[in-house]
Amino acid sequence: MSKIGSELVQVIKDKEFQGITKDLVETAIDTKLAEGLLKDIPLLSTIIGTFNTVKNIKDRLFVKKLLTFLYELKSISEDKIVEQIIKLEDDNKYKTKVGEKLLYIIDKCEDPDKASLTGALFKTYLENKINYDEFLAAANAIERTPLPDLLYFISNDFDNCDLEGEGSEYVSYGLMEIRIPQPKIKIDRETYNYGDTYVPSEDEMLQDRMKITDFEIKAHVNWTGRNIREHLCPRQ
């Protein structure tokens, strides 16, 4: 995995992914067709060959997800790629090398659609629009969210929703967070007739006159959700 991860980083640095076409992505599962289209992309061809030697459909599907991810990087300049990758590789904060981490992330994508969204977010990292931690958080949220729910979230601009509805689910996916508002407390001037048989305490009388308003706990879009929307919404 470490060797393949290093090769993947080199593919990104050298912009070998520029040779990836729609046809290549579509034929990735067909070994013979893919090999023909990969002949001019040597290092990437080596990586793909590692998986294609195994007649396992899971590995073939991984190849398609990998190519879909890389296809999203095509429009970025080489200078930005090298600058961001070197900065990340020199950061001792991360024990897992960037190439290995990308392989783990791509493997966890349930299908090429999610790999495409994740690739688009990695592109925003390379363009220095988000930092690496934000990319990792967004990739994790994409992995955890069912695709229909994810696409609905991206294409709509609601800022909050009830916890009893989809709010609790979006919180569990990492796209929203629970916020507890400051309640408003109002003391009525009205006095209550408790009858002749019971004399309430001052605390009980105060409690009866007290009204709490504007106290509704909701789920609100968090920073990760905003990043995903901002950078992926134009794609819809």
ChimeraX commands (.cxc) that place a marker at each C-alpha (Angstrom):
marker #1 position 0.00,0.00,0.00 radius 0.5
marker #1 position 2.85,2.39,0.85 radius 0.5
marker #1 position 4.52,1.86,-2.55 radius 0.5
marker #1 position 1.25,2.34,-4.44 radius 0.5
marker #1 position 0.52,5.43,-2.35 radius 0.5
marker #1 position 3.89,6.94,-3.30 radius 0.5
marker #1 position 3.23,6.17,-6.96 radius 0.5
marker #1 position -0.19,7.82,-6.72 radius 0.5
marker #1 position 1.37,11.00,-5.33 radius 0.5
marker #1 position 3.87,11.00,-8.20 radius 0.5
marker #1 position 1.02,10.61,-10.69 radius 0.5
marker #1 position -0.60,13.69,-9.15 radius 0.5
marker #1 position 2.66,15.68,-9.07 radius 0.5
marker #1 position 3.53,14.80,-12.68 radius 0.5
marker #1 position -0.05,15.48,-13.80 radius 0.5
marker #1 position -0.23,12.08,-15.45 radius 0.5
marker #1 position -3.94,12.21,-14.74 radius 0.5
marker #1 position -4.24,14.69,-17.62 radius 0.5
marker #1 position -4.27,11.63,-19.85 radius 0.5
marker #1 position -7.41,10.27,-18.21 radius 0.5
marker #1 position -10.41,10.54,-20.51 radius 0.5
marker #1 position -14.11,9.88,-20.04 radius 0.5
marker #1 position -13.68,6.76,-22.18 radius 0.5
marker #1 position -10.96,5.48,-19.86 radius 0.5
marker #1 position -13.12,6.02,-16.78 radius 0.5
marker #1 position -16.05,4.24,-18.40 radius 0.5
marker #1 position -13.97,1.24,-19.53 radius 0.5
marker #1 position -11.95,0.88,-16.32 radius 0.5
marker #1 position -13.60,-2.41,-15.40 radius 0.5
marker #1 position -12.74,-3.91,-18.79 radius 0.5
marker #1 position -9.05,-4.82,-18.44 radius 0.5
marker #1 position -8.20,-5.08,-22.13 radius 0.5
marker #1 position -9.87,-1.80,-23.12 radius 0.5
marker #1 position -8.33,0.03,-20.15 radius 0.5
marker #1 position -4.84,-1.26,-20.95 radius 0.5
marker #1 position -5.08,0.16,-24.47 radius 0.5
marker #1 position -6.15,3.58,-23.24 radius 0.5
marker #1 position -3.48,3.60,-20.51 radius 0.5
marker #1 position -0.50,2.93,-22.78 radius 0.5
marker #1 position 0.57,6.60,-22.79 radius 0.5
marker #1 position 0.28,6.98,-18.99 radius 0.5
marker #1 position 3.12,4.72,-17.73 radius 0.5
marker #1 position 3.09,5.24,-13.97 radius 0.5
marker #1 position -0.68,5.26,-13.68 radius 0.5
marker #1 position -0.72,2.18,-15.90 radius 0.5
marker #1 position 1.54,0.43,-13.37 radius 0.5
marker #1 position -0.82,1.29,-10.50 radius 0.5
marker #1 position -3.88,0.13,-12.42 radius 0.5
marker #1 position -2.05,-3.04,-13.44 radius 0.5
marker #1 position -1.50,-3.88,-9.77 radius 0.5
marker #1 position -5.24,-4.13,-9.28 radius 0.5
marker #1 position -6.14,-5.57,-12.67 radius 0.5
marker #1 position -3.96,-8.62,-12.08 radius 0.5
marker #1 position -6.55,-9.65,-9.52 radius 0.5
marker #1 position -9.77,-10.95,-11.08 radius 0.5
marker #1 position -11.78,-9.48,-8.24 radius 0.5
marker #1 position -14.68,-7.21,-9.13 radius 0.5
marker #1 position -14.01,-5.12,-6.00 radius 0.5
marker #1 position -10.51,-4.31,-7.28 radius 0.5
marker #1 position -11.87,-3.47,-10.72 radius 0.5
marker #1 position -14.43,-1.15,-9.16 radius 0.5
marker #1 position -11.65,0.46,-7.11 radius 0.5
marker #1 position -9.80,1.21,-10.36 radius 0.5
marker #1 position -12.87,3.01,-11.68 radius 0.5
marker #1 position -13.21,5.02,-8.46 radius 0.5
marker #1 position -9.50,5.91,-8.59 radius 0.5
marker #1 position -9.71,7.12,-12.20 radius 0.5
marker #1 position -12.90,9.05,-11.45 radius 0.5
marker #1 position -11.17,10.75,-8.49 radius 0.5
marker #1 position -8.13,11.70,-10.59 radius 0.5
marker #1 position -10.30,12.91,-13.49 radius 0.5
marker #1 position -11.60,15.70,-11.24 radius 0.5
marker #1 position -8.06,17.16,-10.93 radius 0.5
marker #1 position -7.55,17.78,-14.66 radius 0.5
marker #1 position -8.03,21.56,-14.66 radius 0.5
marker #1 position -5.58,22.44,-11.86 radius 0.5
marker #1 position -2.15,23.95,-12.54 radius 0.5
marker #1 position 0.99,21.90,-11.87 radius 0.5
marker #1 position 2.59,24.57,-9.65 radius 0.5
marker #1 position -0.29,24.47,-7.18 radius 0.5
marker #1 position -0.23,20.69,-7.06 radius 0.5
marker #1 position 3.48,20.43,-6.26 radius 0.5
marker #1 position 3.34,23.26,-3.70 radius 0.5
marker #1 position 0.45,21.75,-1.74 radius 0.5
marker #1 position 1.68,18.15,-1.89 radius 0.5
marker #1 position 5.19,19.07,-0.72 radius 0.5
marker #1 position 3.78,21.18,2.11 radius 0.5
marker #1 position 1.62,18.26,3.19 radius 0.5
marker #1 position 4.41,15.69,2.95 radius 0.5
marker #1 position 6.65,17.90,5.12 radius 0.5
marker #1 position 3.99,18.28,7.83 radius 0.5
marker #1 position 4.85,15.96,10.75 radius 0.5
marker #1 position 1.29,16.31,12.06 radius 0.5
marker #1 position 0.12,13.52,9.75 radius 0.5
marker #1 position 1.56,10.04,10.30 radius 0.5
marker #1 position -0.16,8.55,7.24 radius 0.5
marker #1 position 1.42,9.70,3.99 radius 0.5
marker #1 position -0.87,11.58,1.64 radius 0.5
marker #1 position -0.79,8.89,-1.05 radius 0.5
marker #1 position -1.81,6.14,1.36 radius 0.5
marker #1 position -4.50,8.33,2.87 radius 0.5
marker #1 position -5.99,9.06,-0.55 radius 0.5
marker #1 position -6.08,5.33,-1.33 radius 0.5
marker #1 position -7.95,4.67,1.93 radius 0.5
marker #1 position -10.40,7.49,1.21 radius 0.5
marker #1 position -11.03,6.41,-2.39 radius 0.5
marker #1 position -11.49,2.79,-1.33 radius 0.5
marker #1 position -14.18,3.84,1.18 radius 0.5
marker #1 position -16.19,5.67,-1.49 radius 0.5
marker #1 position -19.18,3.42,-2.15 radius 0.5
marker #1 position -19.29,4.22,-5.87 radius 0.5
marker #1 position -17.68,6.41,-8.60 radius 0.5
marker #1 position -20.18,9.21,-7.91 radius 0.5
marker #1 position -18.81,9.68,-4.42 radius 0.5
marker #1 position -15.25,9.31,-5.72 radius 0.5
marker #1 position -16.00,12.16,-8.13 radius 0.5
marker #1 position -17.28,14.42,-5.33 radius 0.5
marker #1 position -14.27,13.56,-3.16 radius 0.5
marker #1 position -11.90,14.26,-6.06 radius 0.5
marker #1 position -13.51,17.65,-6.58 radius 0.5
marker #1 position -12.94,18.47,-2.91 radius 0.5
marker #1 position -9.30,17.36,-3.08 radius 0.5
marker #1 position -8.95,19.73,-6.02 radius 0.5
marker #1 position -10.19,22.59,-3.82 radius 0.5
marker #1 position -7.50,21.61,-1.29 radius 0.5
marker #1 position -4.81,21.69,-4.00 radius 0.5
marker #1 position -6.12,25.12,-4.99 radius 0.5
marker #1 position -5.67,26.21,-1.34 radius 0.5
marker #1 position -9.38,26.97,-0.94 radius 0.5
marker #1 position -9.67,24.62,2.04 radius 0.5
marker #1 position -7.03,23.13,4.31 radius 0.5
marker #1 position -6.17,19.44,4.59 radius 0.5
marker #1 position -8.09,18.92,7.84 radius 0.5
marker #1 position -11.19,20.40,6.20 radius 0.5
marker #1 position -10.74,18.07,3.24 radius 0.5
marker #1 position -10.46,15.03,5.54 radius 0.5
marker #1 position -13.58,16.07,7.48 radius 0.5
marker #1 position -15.53,16.59,4.25 radius 0.5
marker #1 position -14.35,13.27,2.79 radius 0.5
marker #1 position -15.46,11.52,5.98 radius 0.5
marker #1 position -18.91,13.16,5.79 radius 0.5
marker #1 position -19.28,12.16,2.13 radius 0.5
marker #1 position -18.40,8.57,3.01 radius 0.5
marker #1 position -21.00,8.41,5.81 radius 0.5
marker #1 position -23.89,10.08,3.97 radius 0.5
marker #1 position -26.11,8.05,1.61 radius 0.5
marker #1 position -25.74,9.49,-1.89 radius 0.5
marker #1 position -29.40,10.63,-2.30 radius 0.5
marker #1 position -29.25,12.47,1.06 radius 0.5
marker #1 position -25.88,13.97,0.15 radius 0.5
marker #1 position -27.05,15.29,-3.22 radius 0.5
marker #1 position -30.21,16.71,-1.63 radius 0.5
marker #1 position -28.13,18.45,1.05 radius 0.5
marker #1 position -25.72,19.91,-1.51 radius 0.5
marker #1 position -28.41,21.23,-3.83 radius 0.5
marker #1 position -30.54,22.90,-1.15 radius 0.5
marker #1 position -29.68,25.96,0.92 radius 0.5
marker #1 position -31.50,25.31,4.21 radius 0.5
marker #1 position -29.46,26.44,7.20 radius 0.5
marker #1 position -31.26,24.47,9.90 radius 0.5
marker #1 position -33.91,21.79,10.34 radius 0.5
marker #1 position -35.78,19.98,13.09 radius 0.5
marker #1 position -34.07,17.18,14.94 radius 0.5
marker #1 position -37.24,15.13,14.65 radius 0.5
marker #1 position -36.93,15.23,10.85 radius 0.5
marker #1 position -33.77,14.75,8.82 radius 0.5
marker #1 position -31.78,16.96,11.20 radius 0.5
marker #1 position -30.68,14.11,13.47 radius 0.5
marker #1 position -29.50,12.11,10.44 radius 0.5
marker #1 position -27.45,14.99,9.04 radius 0.5
marker #1 position -25.89,15.43,12.49 radius 0.5
marker #1 position -24.86,11.76,12.49 radius 0.5
marker #1 position -23.36,12.17,8.99 radius 0.5
marker #1 position -21.20,15.08,10.17 radius 0.5
marker #1 position -22.92,17.73,8.01 radius 0.5
marker #1 position -24.83,19.48,10.79 radius 0.5
marker #1 position -24.48,20.18,14.50 radius 0.5
marker #1 position -26.92,20.67,17.38 radius 0.5
marker #1 position -27.15,24.19,18.75 radius 0.5
marker #1 position -28.97,25.07,21.97 radius 0.5
marker #1 position -30.31,28.65,21.87 radius 0.5
marker #1 position -30.43,31.04,24.81 radius 0.5
marker #1 position -34.05,30.88,26.04 radius 0.5
marker #1 position -36.12,34.01,26.63 radius 0.5
marker #1 position -37.80,34.09,30.04 radius 0.5
marker #1 position -40.85,36.26,30.65 radius 0.5
marker #1 position -42.50,36.87,34.05 radius 0.5
marker #1 position -46.23,37.57,33.81 radius 0.5
marker #1 position -47.76,40.18,36.09 radius 0.5
marker #1 position -50.91,38.11,36.33 radius 0.5
marker #1 position -51.65,36.52,39.70 radius 0.5
marker #1 position -53.27,33.12,40.03 radius 0.5
marker #1 position -56.13,32.05,42.31 radius 0.5
marker #1 position -55.04,28.92,44.15 radius 0.5
marker #1 position -58.24,28.71,46.23 radius 0.5
marker #1 position -58.60,28.82,49.99 radius 0.5
marker #1 position -57.18,25.38,50.73 radius 0.5
marker #1 position -53.59,25.84,49.52 radius 0.5
marker #1 position -51.00,28.56,50.08 radius 0.5
marker #1 position -48.19,28.28,47.51 radius 0.5
marker #1 position -44.61,29.21,48.23 radius 0.5
marker #1 position -42.97,32.17,46.52 radius 0.5
marker #1 position -41.03,29.80,44.26 radius 0.5
marker #1 position -44.23,28.07,43.15 radius 0.5
marker #1 position -45.91,31.38,42.40 radius 0.5
marker #1 position -42.89,32.53,40.41 radius 0.5
marker #1 position -42.85,29.26,38.47 radius 0.5
marker #1 position -46.51,29.68,37.53 radius 0.5
marker #1 position -45.87,33.20,36.25 radius 0.5
marker #1 position -42.73,32.27,34.35 radius 0.5
marker #1 position -42.90,31.58,30.61 radius 0.5
marker #1 position -40.00,30.34,28.49 radius 0.5
marker #1 position -40.11,31.24,24.80 radius 0.5
marker #1 position -37.87,30.93,21.72 radius 0.5
marker #1 position -36.31,27.73,23.01 radius 0.5
marker #1 position -36.24,25.28,20.13 radius 0.5
marker #1 position -33.25,22.98,19.71 radius 0.5
marker #1 position -32.43,22.49,16.02 radius 0.5
marker #1 position -29.73,21.05,13.80 radius 0.5
marker #1 position -27.64,23.69,11.99 radius 0.5
marker #1 position -25.28,23.27,9.03 radius 0.5
marker #1 position -21.73,23.06,10.40 radius 0.5
marker #1 position -18.44,24.18,8.85 radius 0.5
marker #1 position -17.91,20.88,7.05 radius 0.5
marker #1 position -21.39,21.03,5.55 radius 0.5
marker #1 position -20.78,24.61,4.38 radius 0.5
marker #1 position -17.50,23.62,2.72 radius 0.5
marker #1 position -19.17,20.75,0.90 radius 0.5
marker #1 position -22.00,22.97,-0.31 radius 0.5
marker #1 position -19.79,25.86,-1.33 radius 0.5
marker #1 position -17.41,23.78,-3.43 radius 0.5
marker #1 position -19.75,21.11,-4.79 radius 0.5
marker #1 position -23.05,22.95,-5.31 radius 0.5
marker #1 position -21.97,24.50,-8.69 radius 0.5
marker #1 position -21.55,20.95,-9.99 radius 0.5
marker #1 position -25.26,20.21,-9.66 radius 0.5
marker link #1:1,2 radius 0.2
marker link #1:2,3 radius 0.2
marker link #1:3,4 radius 0.2
marker link #1:4,5 radius 0.2
marker link #1:5,6 radius 0.2
marker link #1:6,7 radius 0.2
marker link #1:7,8 radius 0.2
marker link #1:8,9 radius 0.2
marker link #1:9,10 radius 0.2
marker link #1:10,11 radius 0.2
marker link #1:11,12 radius 0.2
marker link #1:12,13 radius 0.2
marker link #1:13,14 radius 0.2
marker link #1:14,15 radius 0.2
marker link #1:15,16 radius 0.2
marker link #1:16,17 radius 0.2
marker link #1:17,18 radius 0.2
marker link #1:18,19 radius 0.2
marker link #1:19,20 radius 0.2
marker link #1:20,21 radius 0.2
marker link #1:21,22 radius 0.2
marker link #1:22,23 radius 0.2
marker link #1:23,24 radius 0.2
marker link #1:24,25 radius 0.2
marker link #1:25,26 radius 0.2
marker link #1:26,27 radius 0.2
marker link #1:27,28 radius 0.2
marker link #1:28,29 radius 0.2
marker link #1:29,30 radius 0.2
marker link #1:30,31 radius 0.2
marker link #1:31,32 radius 0.2
marker link #1:32,33 radius 0.2
marker link #1:33,34 radius 0.2
marker link #1:34,35 radius 0.2
marker link #1:35,36 radius 0.2
marker link #1:36,37 radius 0.2
marker link #1:37,38 radius 0.2
marker link #1:38,39 radius 0.2
marker link #1:39,40 radius 0.2
marker link #1:40,41 radius 0.2
marker link #1:41,42 radius 0.2
marker link #1:42,43 radius 0.2
marker link #1:43,44 radius 0.2
marker link #1:44,45 radius 0.2
marker link #1:45,46 radius 0.2
marker link #1:46,47 radius 0.2
marker link #1:47,48 radius 0.2
marker link #1:48,49 radius 0.2
marker link #1:49,50 radius 0.2
marker link #1:50,51 radius 0.2
marker link #1:51,52 radius 0.2
marker link #1:52,53 radius 0.2
marker link #1:53,54 radius 0.2
marker link #1:54,55 radius 0.2
marker link #1:55,56 radius 0.2
marker link #1:56,57 radius 0.2
marker link #1:57,58 radius 0.2
marker link #1:58,59 radius 0.2
marker link #1:59,60 radius 0.2
marker link #1:60,61 radius 0.2
marker link #1:61,62 radius 0.2
marker link #1:62,63 radius 0.2
marker link #1:63,64 radius 0.2
marker link #1:64,65 radius 0.2
marker link #1:65,66 radius 0.2
marker link #1:66,67 radius 0.2
marker link #1:67,68 radius 0.2
marker link #1:68,69 radius 0.2
marker link #1:69,70 radius 0.2
marker link #1:70,71 radius 0.2
marker link #1:71,72 radius 0.2
marker link #1:72,73 radius 0.2
marker link #1:73,74 radius 0.2
marker link #1:74,75 radius 0.2
marker link #1:75,76 radius 0.2
marker link #1:76,77 radius 0.2
marker link #1:77,78 radius 0.2
marker link #1:78,79 radius 0.2
marker link #1:79,80 radius 0.2
marker link #1:80,81 radius 0.2
marker link #1:81,82 radius 0.2
marker link #1:82,83 radius 0.2
marker link #1:83,84 radius 0.2
marker link #1:84,85 radius 0.2
marker link #1:85,86 radius 0.2
marker link #1:86,87 radius 0.2
marker link #1:87,88 radius 0.2
marker link #1:88,89 radius 0.2
marker link #1:89,90 radius 0.2
marker link #1:90,91 radius 0.2
marker link #1:91,92 radius 0.2
marker link #1:92,93 radius 0.2
marker link #1:93,94 radius 0.2
marker link #1:94,95 radius 0.2
marker link #1:95,96 radius 0.2
marker link #1:96,97 radius 0.2
marker link #1:97,98 radius 0.2
marker link #1:98,99 radius 0.2
marker link #1:99,100 radius 0.2
marker link #1:100,101 radius 0.2
marker link #1:101,102 radius 0.2
marker link #1:102,103 radius 0.2
marker link #1:103,104 radius 0.2
marker link #1:104,105 radius 0.2
marker link #1:105,106 radius 0.2
marker link #1:106,107 radius 0.2
marker link #1:107,108 radius 0.2
marker link #1:108,109 radius 0.2
marker link #1:109,110 radius 0.2
marker link #1:110,111 radius 0.2
marker link #1:111,112 radius 0.2
marker link #1:112,113 radius 0.2
marker link #1:113,114 radius 0.2
marker link #1:114,115 radius 0.2
marker link #1:115,116 radius 0.2
marker link #1:116,117 radius 0.2
marker link #1:117,118 radius 0.2
marker link #1:118,119 radius 0.2
marker link #1:119,120 radius 0.2
marker link #1:120,121 radius 0.2
marker link #1:121,122 radius 0.2
marker link #1:122,123 radius 0.2
marker link #1:123,124 radius 0.2
marker link #1:124,125 radius 0.2
marker link #1:125,126 radius 0.2
marker link #1:126,127 radius 0.2
marker link #1:127,128 radius 0.2
marker link #1:128,129 radius 0.2
marker link #1:129,130 radius 0.2
marker link #1:130,131 radius 0.2
marker link #1:131,132 radius 0.2
marker link #1:132,133 radius 0.2
marker link #1:133,134 radius 0.2
marker link #1:134,135 radius 0.2
marker link #1:135,136 radius 0.2
marker link #1:136,137 radius 0.2
marker link #1:137,138 radius 0.2
marker link #1:138,139 radius 0.2
marker link #1:139,140 radius 0.2
marker link #1:140,141 radius 0.2
marker link #1:141,142 radius 0.2
marker link #1:142,143 radius 0.2
marker link #1:143,144 radius 0.2
marker link #1:144,145 radius 0.2
marker link #1:145,146 radius 0.2
marker link #1:146,147 radius 0.2
marker link #1:147,148 radius 0.2
marker link #1:148,149 radius 0.2
marker link #1:149,150 radius 0.2
marker link #1:150,151 radius 0.2
marker link #1:151,152 radius 0.2
marker link #1:152,153 radius 0.2
marker link #1:153,154 radius 0.2
marker link #1:154,155 radius 0.2
marker link #1:155,156 radius 0.2
marker link #1:156,157 radius 0.2
marker link #1:157,158 radius 0.2
marker link #1:158,159 radius 0.2
marker link #1:159,160 radius 0.2
marker link #1:160,161 radius 0.2
marker link #1:161,162 radius 0.2
marker link #1:162,163 radius 0.2
marker link #1:163,164 radius 0.2
marker link #1:164,165 radius 0.2
marker link #1:165,166 radius 0.2
marker link #1:166,167 radius 0.2
marker link #1:167,168 radius 0.2
marker link #1:168,169 radius 0.2
marker link #1:169,170 radius 0.2
marker link #1:170,171 radius 0.2
marker link #1:171,172 radius 0.2
marker link #1:172,173 radius 0.2
marker link #1:173,174 radius 0.2
marker link #1:174,175 radius 0.2
marker link #1:175,176 radius 0.2
marker link #1:176,177 radius 0.2
marker link #1:177,178 radius 0.2
marker link #1:178,179 radius 0.2
marker link #1:179,180 radius 0.2
marker link #1:180,181 radius 0.2
marker link #1:181,182 radius 0.2
marker link #1:182,183 radius 0.2
marker link #1:183,184 radius 0.2
marker link #1:184,185 radius 0.2
marker link #1:185,186 radius 0.2
marker link #1:186,187 radius 0.2
marker link #1:187,188 radius 0.2
marker link #1:188,189 radius 0.2
marker link #1:189,190 radius 0.2
marker link #1:190,191 radius 0.2
marker link #1:191,192 radius 0.2
marker link #1:192,193 radius 0.2
marker link #1:193,194 radius 0.2
marker link #1:194,195 radius 0.2
marker link #1:195,196 radius 0.2
marker link #1:196,197 radius 0.2
marker link #1:197,198 radius 0.2
marker link #1:198,199 radius 0.2
marker link #1:199,200 radius 0.2
marker link #1:200,201 radius 0.2
marker link #1:201,202 radius 0.2
marker link #1:202,203 radius 0.2
marker link #1:203,204 radius 0.2
marker link #1:204,205 radius 0.2
marker link #1:205,206 radius 0.2
marker link #1:206,207 radius 0.2
marker link #1:207,208 radius 0.2
marker link #1:208,209 radius 0.2
marker link #1:209,210 radius 0.2
marker link #1:210,211 radius 0.2
marker link #1:211,212 radius 0.2
marker link #1:212,213 radius 0.2
marker link #1:213,214 radius 0.2
marker link #1:214,215 radius 0.2
marker link #1:215,216 radius 0.2
marker link #1:216,217 radius 0.2
marker link #1:217,218 radius 0.2
marker link #1:218,219 radius 0.2
marker link #1:219,220 radius 0.2
marker link #1:220,221 radius 0.2
marker link #1:221,222 radius 0.2
marker link #1:222,223 radius 0.2
marker link #1:223,224 radius 0.2
marker link #1:224,225 radius 0.2
marker link #1:225,226 radius 0.2
marker link #1:226,227 radius 0.2
marker link #1:227,228 radius 0.2
marker link #1:228,229 radius 0.2
marker link #1:229,230 radius 0.2
marker link #1:230,231 radius 0.2
marker link #1:231,232 radius 0.2
marker link #1:232,233 radius 0.2
marker link #1:233,234 radius 0.2
marker link #1:234,235 radius 0.2
marker link #1:235,236 radius 0.2
view
